[in-house]
């Protein structure tokens, strides 16, 4: 008994330390696979001994360390029991109608509305007390500031970051997070709302906890949320919850995971009763509400392989270690590489040199991940020089997470230009189909791209591209064809693609409305007056100066000349496609919901003959702000001048939307 109690105490300490790091955005101490294995072992020991230690994770929910005012939940946000057996789900369902949905892997937020307005946003915390982060709500998409329902609503949802946004953040940032969930939880500790917005958190409701309306069906409650403008979790009804039907539904969700049809990280599935009254009548065991739901986790398939070498991949300022190992079959695909994220993760796992035996899984059926070292050979050799530019490297420790990452000390290393290259090939720029950031990063690491003009010289590497892992002849052919197609580029798109400070779509369009492209470049090069373009409506001295300084930088201009030798620049006369906004001047502020973003709304106004400016003046016709009653400076200025403040919906009602 003493041996088992000592093992239990050790497991409790390890699991609690790992949970604390996991829930608070710090460096990962163990993988989900390891955590589940240790947790299951602890549960088994507790059943055998009849002892549950006071701080056992089987009996509590980990708290978050988000700074702010602590607040008790109106309805406790308890955790769900979990299983890997379909038979357990069938038994729990008891023949009642159930719903199956994603178990999103982020941070749970409880959002409350009163009288049609957002009242508060509170983190889950320990399930009973969370942290009020209402001040961050406007930086989290999916949390609506206003809704049509005037009653009291309490909605529970998950704040998540998509795989795409996670990869982009890691490429563009000095931070190096292990997974999207780690980044999501770390992001909510930020005080800077703009920095949080840059991380693209999305809140996805997964249950309507309370409504004043008499809606007792969980499915109807989710439809009600959709009617209010929310985008709740994807779900599927199972009217007859036998093993065949539940397995069929699980298989459908599993295919969505393996084919990456779902852009957000998940760590399993959840079933819940459709009858919300029955669901609320269950008992509470520890921190589990027995009728609230049941979590299903996939059985992780693991394989042993032998490490061949560590590839050091440069992305932005970080040099990431990637394990290259003997090919193994996992979840129906051949896997031979897995990111090790950073130096801290290599040290935690005990990664060695060639010949080291490693255990690999596909985390949540998607991402290849080294979960442990079975037999270490030699020592991990950390490069002292950047594999791209040869400059010295340095291990940098993150102030936020304590993560140790390898960085290149050369500020002009071509790997650090990834963000600029990504903007150049994006839809707003050259629009080269198939040229993702990952592909760009690969070509940078091969030494093929050091400036924008090199993208158009990639045909010189025909055959070499096809030989890269994940490409092949067809992918190479499609990519080179897309590059050829992009040799003809609109002048407006080219200016946007160059990443000139303060020169976005709006500024580029206004400059080109006054000048032909070649004349614009020549004027910028020759003028001695930094405010030469300030007379153009919407430009002003600051934007004029930024554009001219960039063009008068000789390094920038020589790069531009080399680029222009590879492309054909076209310039179309800008004409309005309609007249719905003719003669009117608009100012747009705050979040938009009907249009994809404010740029799309501005483009629509201009296409209808209207103008968009940045500040409210006596010439402004309308201020568009979804928060009409806001006391912001622009709203106050509009009130002083007697200028109408209209919502996005009112704009659409009056001026339409394509």
C-alpha positions in Angstrom: 0.0 0.0 0.0 2.8 2.4 0.9 4.5 1.8 -2.5 1.2 2.5 -4.3 0.6 5.7 -2.3 4.1 6.9 -3.1 3.5 6.3 -6.8 0.2 8.1 -6.6 1.8 11.1 -4.9 4.5 11.2 -7.6 1.9 11.0 -10.3 -0.2 13.8 -8.7 2.8 16.1 -8.5 3.8 15.4 -12.1 0.3 15.8 -13.5 -0.4 19.0 -11.6 2.9 20.6 -12.7 2.1 19.7 -16.3 -1.5 20.9 -16.1 -0.3 24.2 -14.6 2.0 24.8 -17.6 -0.6 23.5 -20.1 -3.4 25.8 -18.8 -1.3 28.9 -18.5 0.6 29.0 -21.8 4.0 28.0 -20.5 6.4 25.5 -22.0 4.8 22.0 -22.4 6.1 19.6 -19.7 4.6 16.5 -21.2 2.5 15.5 -24.3 -1.2 14.8 -24.2 -0.3 11.2 -24.8 1.9 11.1 -21.7 -0.6 13.0 -19.6 -3.4 10.6 -20.5 -1.3 7.6 -19.7 -0.2 8.9 -16.3 -3.8 10.1 -15.5 -5.2 6.6 -16.4 -2.6 5.0 -14.2 -3.5 7.3 -11.3 -7.2 6.5 -11.6 -6.4 2.8 -11.6 -4.4 3.1 -8.4 -7.1 5.2 -6.8 -9.7 2.5 -7.6 -7.3 -0.3 -6.3 -6.5 1.5 -3.0 -9.8 3.4 -2.4 -7.6 6.5 -1.8 -7.9 9.9 -3.6 -5.3 12.4 -2.5 -6.6 15.9 -1.8 -4.8 17.5 -4.7 -5.4 14.7 -7.2 -6.2 16.0 -10.8 -9.0 13.3 -10.9 -10.8 15.4 -8.3 -10.2 19.0 -9.4 -9.9 21.3 -12.4 -6.7 23.3 -13.0 -6.9 27.0 -12.5 -5.7 29.5 -15.0 -3.3 32.3 -14.1 -4.9 35.0 -16.2 -4.5 38.3 -14.5 -7.6 40.2 -13.5 -10.6 40.3 -11.2 -11.7 36.9 -10.0 -15.4 36.2 -10.4 -17.7 33.3 -9.3 -19.5 31.5 -12.1 -23.3 31.8 -12.1 -23.3 28.1 -13.3 -20.3 25.9 -12.4 -18.2 25.0 -15.5 -17.4 21.4 -14.5 -15.3 19.0 -16.5 -16.5 15.9 -18.3 -15.5 12.3 -17.7 -13.7 10.8 -20.7 -13.3 7.4 -22.3 -11.7 5.8 -25.4 -14.4 3.1 -25.6 -17.5 3.5 -27.8 -19.3 1.0 -25.5 -19.0 3.5 -22.6 -20.7 6.2 -24.7 -23.6 3.8 -25.6 -24.0 2.9 -21.9 -24.0 6.6 -20.9 -26.6 7.5 -23.5 -29.2 5.1 -22.1 -31.0 5.1 -25.4 -31.8 8.8 -25.2 -31.3 11.2 -28.1 -27.8 12.7 -28.0 -25.6 15.0 -30.0 -22.0 14.5 -30.9 -19.7 17.5 -31.4 -16.0 18.5 -31.4 -14.1 18.7 -28.1 -12.3 21.9 -29.1 -8.7 22.2 -27.8 -8.5 25.8 -26.5 -9.5 27.8 -23.4 -13.1 27.8 -22.2 -14.7 31.2 -21.8 -18.2 31.9 -20.3 -19.9 34.8 -22.1 -23.0 36.5 -20.6 -25.5 38.8 -22.3 -28.1 41.1 -20.7 -30.6 43.3 -22.5 -29.0 42.5 -25.8 -25.5 43.6 -24.9 -22.4 41.8 -23.8 -22.2 41.9 -20.0 -19.1 39.9 -19.2 -16.5 37.4 -20.4 -15.0 35.1 -17.7 -12.4 32.3 -18.0 -13.3 28.9 -16.8 -10.7 29.0 -14.0 -11.3 26.1 -11.6 -14.9 25.6 -12.7 -16.3 27.7 -9.9 -14.3 30.9 -10.0 -12.7 32.4 -13.2 -11.2 35.7 -14.3 -13.1 38.5 -15.8 -11.5 39.4 -19.2 -14.4 41.4 -20.7 -11.9 44.1 -21.7 -10.3 41.6 -24.1 -13.6 40.6 -25.8 -13.3 42.9 -28.8 -10.0 41.2 -29.8 -11.6 37.8 -29.9 -13.7 37.1 -33.0 -17.0 35.3 -32.4 -17.9 37.3 -29.3 -20.6 39.6 -30.5 -20.9 43.0 -28.7 -24.7 43.1 -29.3 -27.5 40.6 -30.0 -31.2 40.8 -30.7 -32.2 38.7 -27.7 -32.9 41.0 -24.7 -33.1 38.3 -22.0 -30.4 36.9 -19.8 -28.0 34.5 -21.8 -25.1 32.5 -20.5 -23.0 30.8 -23.2 -20.0 28.5 -22.8 -17.5 28.3 -25.6 -13.9 27.6 -26.5 -11.4 30.3 -27.5 -9.2 28.6 -30.2 -6.6 29.4 -32.7 -6.6 27.7 -36.1 -3.6 25.6 -37.2 -3.0 28.1 -40.0 -2.9 31.1 -37.7 -0.8 29.2 -35.2 1.8 28.3 -37.9 1.8 31.9 -39.1 2.3 33.3 -35.6 5.2 31.0 -34.9 6.8 32.0 -38.3 6.3 35.7 -37.6 7.1 35.8 -33.9 10.1 35.5 -31.6 7.9 33.2 -29.4 7.8 29.5 -30.2 4.7 27.8 -28.8 4.4 24.0 -29.0 0.7 23.9 -30.2 -2.3 26.1 -30.8 -3.8 25.4 -27.4 -0.7 26.5 -25.7 -0.7 29.8 -27.7 -4.4 30.4 -27.0 -4.0 30.1 -23.2 -0.9 32.2 -23.2 -2.6 34.9 -25.3 -5.2 35.5 -22.7 -2.6 36.6 -20.2 -1.8 39.6 -22.5 -2.8 43.1 -21.5 -2.4 44.6 -25.0 -5.7 44.2 -26.9 -4.0 44.9 -30.2 -1.4 42.2 -29.6 -4.2 39.7 -28.7 -6.1 40.6 -31.9 -2.9 39.8 -33.9 -3.2 36.2 -32.7 -6.6 35.6 -34.3 -8.4 33.9 -31.4 -11.9 32.7 -32.3 -14.6 31.9 -29.7 -16.8 29.0 -30.7 -19.9 28.4 -28.5 -20.4 24.8 -27.5 -23.4 25.0 -25.2 -26.1 27.5 -24.2 -26.0 27.2 -20.4 -29.0 29.5 -19.7 -31.7 31.4 -21.6 -34.9 33.0 -20.3 -36.7 31.4 -23.3 -38.4 28.0 -22.8 -36.0 25.9 -24.9 -35.3 22.5 -23.4 -33.7 20.8 -26.5 -29.9 21.2 -26.8 -30.2 21.1 -30.6 -32.8 23.9 -30.6 -30.6 25.9 -28.2 -27.7 25.7 -30.7 -30.0 26.7 -33.6 -31.2 29.6 -31.5 -27.5 30.8 -31.1 -27.1 30.6 -34.8 -30.2 32.8 -35.3 -28.6 35.4 -33.1 -25.5 35.5 -35.3 -23.1 33.1 -33.4 -21.2 30.3 -35.1 -21.5 27.3 -32.6 -19.5 24.1 -32.7 -20.1 21.6 -35.5 -22.5 18.9 -34.3 -24.5 15.8 -35.3 -27.7 14.4 -33.9 -27.9 10.7 -33.0 -31.5 9.7 -32.4 -30.8 6.1 -31.8 -27.5 6.0 -29.9 -26.4 2.4 -30.3 -22.9 1.3 -31.0 -23.3 1.2 -34.8 -24.7 4.8 -35.0 -22.3 6.3 -32.6 -19.3 4.6 -34.3 -20.6 5.9 -37.7 -20.7 9.4 -36.4 -17.3 9.2 -34.8 -15.9 7.9 -38.0 -17.3 10.9 -39.9 -15.7 13.3 -37.5 -12.4 11.3 -37.6 -12.3 11.6 -41.3 -12.7 15.4 -41.0 -9.7 15.4 -38.6 -7.4 13.3 -40.8 -8.3 15.2 -44.0 -7.9 18.6 -42.1 -11.5 19.6 -43.0 -11.7 21.1 -39.5 -9.3 24.1 -39.2 -9.3 24.2 -35.4 -7.4 21.9 -33.0 -9.5 19.3 -31.2 -8.6 16.7 -28.6 -11.6 14.4 -29.0 -15.4 14.5 -29.3 -18.2 15.2 -26.8 -21.7 13.6 -26.5 -24.5 15.3 -24.6 -28.2 14.7 -24.1 -30.7 16.6 -26.2 -32.9 16.9 -23.2 -31.3 19.8 -21.2 -33.6 19.3 -18.2 -32.5 15.7 -17.8 -28.9 16.7 -18.4 -29.1 19.2 -15.5 -30.4 16.6 -13.0 -27.3 14.5 -12.8 -25.1 14.2 -9.8 -21.7 15.8 -9.3 -18.7 13.5 -8.7 -15.6 15.4 -7.8 -15.5 18.1 -10.5 -17.5 16.0 -13.0 -21.2 16.6 -13.7 -22.4 13.1 -14.6 -25.2 14.1 -17.0 -23.6 17.2 -18.5 -21.7 15.2 -21.2 -19.2 12.6 -21.9 -15.8 13.1 -23.7 -14.4 10.6 -26.2 -10.7 10.6 -27.0 -9.1 8.7 -29.9 -6.7 5.9 -29.2 -3.3 7.2 -30.3 -1.5 4.9 -32.5 2.3 5.0 -31.8 5.3 3.6 -33.7 9.0 3.3 -32.9 11.5 4.7 -35.4 15.2 5.5 -35.5 16.4 9.1 -35.7 18.5 9.8 -38.8 19.3 13.4 -38.1 18.0 16.8 -36.9 17.1 19.3 -39.6 17.4 22.9 -38.5 14.6 24.8 -40.3 14.7 28.6 -40.4 11.4 30.4 -40.1 11.4 34.2 -39.4 13.7 34.7 -36.4 13.5 31.2 -35.1 15.5 28.1 -36.1 13.3 25.1 -35.4 14.7 21.5 -34.9 12.9 18.9 -37.0 13.4 15.2 -36.3 14.0 13.2 -39.5 13.6 9.5 -38.9 13.2 6.1 -40.7 9.7 6.1 -42.4 6.9 4.6 -40.4 3.2 4.1 -41.2 0.8 6.1 -38.9 -2.9 6.5 -39.2 -2.7 5.2 -42.8 0.1 7.6 -44.0 3.9 7.4 -44.2 5.6 9.7 -41.7 9.3 10.5 -41.6 9.6 13.9 -40.0 8.2 15.7 -36.9 8.8 19.2 -35.6 10.5 19.3 -32.2 9.4 22.9 -31.7 12.3 24.3 -29.8 15.4 23.6 -27.7 13.3 23.2 -24.5 11.3 20.4 -26.1 14.4 18.6 -27.3 15.9 18.8 -23.8 12.6 17.6 -22.2 12.5 14.6 -24.4 16.2 13.9 -24.2 16.8 13.9 -28.0 20.2 12.6 -29.0 22.0 12.1 -32.3 21.7 9.6 -35.2 20.5 6.2 -34.1 18.4 7.4 -31.2 15.2 5.4 -30.9 12.1 7.5 -30.7 8.3 6.9 -30.3 6.1 8.8 -32.6 2.3 9.5 -32.8 0.0 11.6 -34.9 -1.4 14.0 -32.2 -5.2 14.1 -32.6 -4.7 12.2 -35.8 -3.0 15.1 -37.6 0.4 16.3 -36.4 3.4 13.9 -36.2 4.8 14.3 -32.7 7.7 12.6 -30.9 6.4 11.5 -27.6 9.4 10.0 -26.0 13.0 8.7 -26.5 13.2 4.9 -26.0 17.0 4.7 -26.4 19.3 7.7 -26.7 22.5 7.7 -28.8 25.0 10.5 -28.6 24.2 14.1 -27.9 22.1 16.7 -29.6 24.3 19.1 -31.5 22.9 22.6 -31.5 24.3 24.6 -34.5 26.4 27.6 -33.7 25.8 29.2 -37.2 22.6 29.8 -39.1 22.1 27.2 -41.8 20.7 29.9 -44.2 23.2 32.8 -43.9 26.0 31.4 -41.7 25.7 34.0 -39.1 26.1 33.2 -35.4 23.2 31.7 -33.5 22.0 32.2 -29.9 19.7 30.5 -27.5 17.0 32.9 -26.5 14.7 32.4 -23.4 11.1 33.7 -23.7 10.1 36.1 -20.9 6.5 34.9 -21.1 6.9 31.1 -21.3 10.5 30.4 -20.4 10.9 28.5 -23.6 14.5 28.1 -25.0 14.6 28.7 -28.7 17.5 29.0 -31.2 17.6 32.3 -33.2 19.8 33.7 -35.9 21.6 36.9 -34.9 21.7 38.4 -38.4 18.9 40.9 -38.8 19.2 40.7 -42.6 19.0 36.9 -42.8 16.7 36.0 -45.8 14.7 33.7 -43.5 13.6 36.8 -41.5 11.9 38.1 -44.7 9.4 35.3 -44.7 6.5 37.6 -43.7 7.3 40.0 -46.6 7.5 37.2 -49.1 4.2 35.8 -47.8 2.6 39.2 -48.4 4.1 39.4 -51.8 2.6 36.1 -53.0 -0.7 36.5 -51.2 -4.1 37.2 -52.9 -3.7 40.9 -52.1 -0.3 40.9 -53.8 0.9 38.8 -56.7 -1.7 36.1 -55.9 0.5 33.0 -56.7 -1.7 30.0 -56.1 -0.1 27.2 -54.1 2.7 29.3 -52.7 2.0 28.9 -48.9 4.2 30.2 -46.1 5.4 26.7 -45.5 6.5 26.4 -49.2 8.2 29.8 -49.1 10.0 28.8 -46.0 11.2 25.5 -47.6 12.6 27.4 -50.6 14.3 29.9 -48.4 16.0 27.1 -46.5 17.1 25.6 -49.9 18.7 29.0 -50.6 16.5 29.6 -53.7 14.7 32.8 -52.4 16.5 35.8 -51.1 14.4 38.6 -52.6 11.0 38.8 -54.4 12.5 38.6 -57.9 13.9 35.1 -57.0 10.3 33.8 -56.8 10.0 34.3 -60.6 13.3 32.5 -61.1 12.2 29.3 -59.4 11.9 27.7 -62.9 15.7 27.4 -62.7 15.1 24.8 -60.0 12.7 22.6 -62.1 13.3 19.0 -61.1 14.8 20.0 -57.8 11.4 21.2 -56.6 9.8 18.0 -57.6 12.4 16.0 -55.7 11.5 17.7 -52.4 9.4 15.8 -50.0 5.7 16.5 -50.5 6.0 17.9 -54.0 6.4 15.6 -57.0 6.1 16.5 -60.7 2.5 17.5 -60.7 2.9 19.9 -57.7 6.0 21.4 -59.3 4.3 21.9 -62.6 1.2 23.5 -61.0 3.4 25.9 -58.9 5.6 27.0 -61.8 2.5 27.5 -64.0 1.0 29.7 -61.2 4.2 31.8 -61.1 4.1 32.3 -64.8 0.5 33.4 -64.6 1.5 35.9 -61.9 4.1 37.5 -64.1 1.4 40.0 -65.2 0.6 42.0 -62.1 -1.7 44.9 -61.5 0.1 48.1 -60.3 -2.1 48.4 -57.3 -1.4 44.8 -56.2 2.3 45.3 -56.8 2.5 48.3 -54.5 0.7 46.4 -51.8 2.9 43.4 -52.3 6.1 45.4 -51.7 5.3 45.8 -48.0 6.0 49.6 -48.1 5.2 50.9 -44.6 1.7 52.6 -44.5 1.0 51.6 -48.1 -2.0 49.2 -48.1 -4.7 48.7 -50.6 -6.3 52.1 -49.9 -3.1 54.1 -50.2 -2.0 52.3 -53.3 -5.3 52.9 -55.0 -5.3 56.6 -54.2 -1.7 57.1 -55.4 -2.5 55.3 -58.7 -5.7 57.3 -59.1 -3.4 60.4 -59.5 -0.4 58.9 -61.3 0.5 56.2 -63.8 2.7 53.6 -62.2 6.0 54.5 -63.9 5.4 58.2 -63.3 4.7 57.6 -59.7 7.9 55.7 -59.2 9.9 58.4 -61.0 8.4 61.2 -59.0 9.1 59.4 -55.8 12.7 58.9 -56.7 13.3 62.5 -57.9 11.4 64.7 -55.5 13.1 66.5 -52.7 9.8 67.2 -50.9 8.7 64.4 -48.6 5.1 65.6 -48.7 5.0 65.6 -52.5 1.9 63.2 -52.6 0.2 64.8 -49.6 -2.2 66.7 -51.8 -3.9 63.4 -52.9 -7.1 63.0 -50.9 -6.5 60.4 -48.1 -2.7 60.4 -48.3 -1.4 63.3 -46.2 2.2 64.1 -45.2 3.0 60.9 -43.2 2.0 58.4 -45.8 3.6 60.5 -48.6 6.9 60.6 -46.6 6.8 56.8 -45.9 6.3 56.0 -49.6 9.0 58.4 -50.9 11.6 57.2 -48.3 11.1 53.6 -49.3 11.5 54.4 -53.0 14.6 56.6 -52.3 16.3 53.8 -50.4 18.8 52.5 -53.0 18.7 48.9 -51.8 14.9 48.9 -52.0 14.9 50.4 -55.5 17.6 48.0 -56.9 15.5 45.1 -55.6 12.4 46.7 -57.3 14.3 47.1 -60.6 15.3 43.4 -60.5 11.7 42.5 -59.8 10.4 44.7 -62.6 12.7 42.8 -65.0 10.7 39.7 -64.2 7.1 41.0 -64.4 4.7 43.0 -66.6 2.9 45.7 -64.7 -0.6 46.7 -65.9 -2.7 49.5 -64.7 -6.5 49.6 -65.2 -8.5 52.8 -65.0 -10.5 52.8 -61.7 -14.2 53.2 -62.4 -17.1 52.8 -60.0 -19.3 49.8 -60.9 -22.3 51.5 -59.4 -23.6 54.8 -58.1 -25.3 53.8 -54.8 -22.8 55.9 -52.7 -22.0 58.6 -55.3 -21.2 61.9 -53.7 -21.1 60.6 -50.2 -18.2 60.4 -47.8 -18.0 57.6 -45.1 -15.9 56.9 -42.1 -15.7 53.3 -40.9 -14.8 52.3 -37.4 -15.0 49.3 -35.1 -15.6 45.7 -36.0 -17.7 44.6 -39.0 -19.7 41.4 -39.2 -21.5 41.3 -42.6 -18.5 42.2 -44.6 -15.3 40.0 -44.2 -13.4 43.0 -42.9 -13.3 46.8 -43.1 -11.3 46.8 -46.3 -14.0 44.9 -48.0 -16.6 47.4 -46.8 -14.4 50.3 -48.0 -13.9 48.7 -51.4 -17.7 48.3 -51.8 -18.3 52.0 -50.9 -15.7 53.1 -53.5 -17.1 50.7 -56.1 -20.4 52.5 -55.6 -18.8 55.9 -56.2 -18.4 56.9 -52.6 -15.3 58.0 -50.6 -13.9 56.6 -47.4 -11.8 58.8 -45.1 -10.1 58.1 -41.8 -11.5 60.9 -39.6 -14.9 62.6 -39.0 -15.1 66.1 -40.4 -17.8 68.5 -41.7 -17.5 66.7 -45.1 -18.4 63.3 -43.6 -21.8 62.0 -44.7 -22.1 58.9 -42.5 -20.1 57.3 -39.7 -20.4 53.5 -39.8 -20.0 51.9 -36.4 -21.8 48.8 -35.1 -21.6 50.2 -31.6 -23.9 53.2 -32.3 -24.1 54.2 -28.6 -20.4 54.1 -28.1 -18.7 57.1 -26.5 -15.7 56.9 -28.7 -14.0 60.0 -30.1 -15.4 59.5 -33.6 -19.0 59.0 -32.3 -18.7 62.1 -30.1 -17.3 64.1 -33.1 -20.2 62.9 -35.3 -22.7 64.0 -32.6 -21.1 67.4 -32.4 -21.3 67.9 -36.2 -24.8 66.3 -36.5 -23.5 63.5 -38.7 -25.6 60.3 -38.7 -24.0 57.2 -37.0 -25.3 54.1 -38.7 -24.7 50.4 -38.1 -23.4 48.0 -40.8 -26.9 46.6 -41.2 -28.4 50.0 -41.6 -25.7 50.7 -44.3 -26.6 47.5 -46.1 -30.4 48.3 -45.9 -29.8 51.8 -47.4 -26.9 51.2 -49.8 -27.0 47.4 -50.5 -24.2 44.9 -50.6 -22.8 42.8 -53.5 
